[in-house]
């Protein structure tokens, strides 16, 4: 075989290997970047979902103190948020969200409260029904953030 052919084939093989290496590296880099973007998007979605739940539950909990009749339509958004959590969240988050919903319903079924009642609850630290839920959300987000 002619040495010129050997040199030409070696050059082609080297170019092909270099090209494949570059292609593989680029593909893996793009794949890692996409996975990181998906992970951040998932965290953002969870944070928004938890924020919306906290805002809605807080609003309804305050309303339950002033009213003893709940409008079922008011609870629909809260149940919708809990259902969305069932798709994405850990069992601890869902369990605590269910507790908050039950507490809101129980509060609606109870008597209306005065501002003095609220003050007494603050003294006994019973006024923060979202604390356990918030803690469970924070733990889940921290766990997922450092994966």
Secondary structure, DSSP 4 states (H G I P E B T S, - for coil): --HHHHHHHHHHHHHHHHHHHHHHHHHHHHHHHHHHHHHHHHHHHHHHHHHHHHHHHHHHHHHHHH-S---HHHHHHHHHHHHHHHHHS-HHHHHHHHHHHHHHHHHHHS----HHHHHHHHHTT-S-TTHHHHHHHHHHHHHHHT-
